[in-house]
C-alpha cells in the first residue's frame, strides 16, 4: 500500500455455504456491463471502513452481511486520482432491500475467480478464501 493513499472505498467478499459448498457474491460493474467485481463503494464521512463495506454490500446486492476479517486492499487510479479500497471477508446473513439494479451472482470459488475481471480483486478473493474455513 502506498503511504499517501488513504482508504476512500470499502468492500466485501461475502461468503455463504449452500449444500456444503462455499459460494461468493460478485456483482456486475455499474458502468461496465459484463465486467464482474466485488461489491464496494465510497466510505462516507463519519463511517468506519467496516460500516461502509456492510452498507455497500446491502445497497449494491441487497445482501445483509457481517464483517469477519480484513482480507486485502486494492489501488488504482481514476482520472489520475488514487482510489484505495479495503476489503473485508463477510458472512452472509440474509436478504435485504436492494438500492441498485445491477446483476449479481453467487459462485463457487473457482467460478468467481474466473469471472472477476481485475487481478487485484482476484487476489483479494484468493486471500479471503484462504481465511475462510
Buried (B, 14 or more C-beta within 10 A) or exposed (E): EEEEEEBBBBBBBBBBEEEEEBBBBBBBBEEEEEBBBBBBBBBEEEBEBBBBBBBBBBBBBBBBBBBBEBBBBBEEEEEEEEBBBBBBBBBBEEEBEBEBEBEBBBBEBEBBBEBBEBEBBBBBBBBBBEBBE
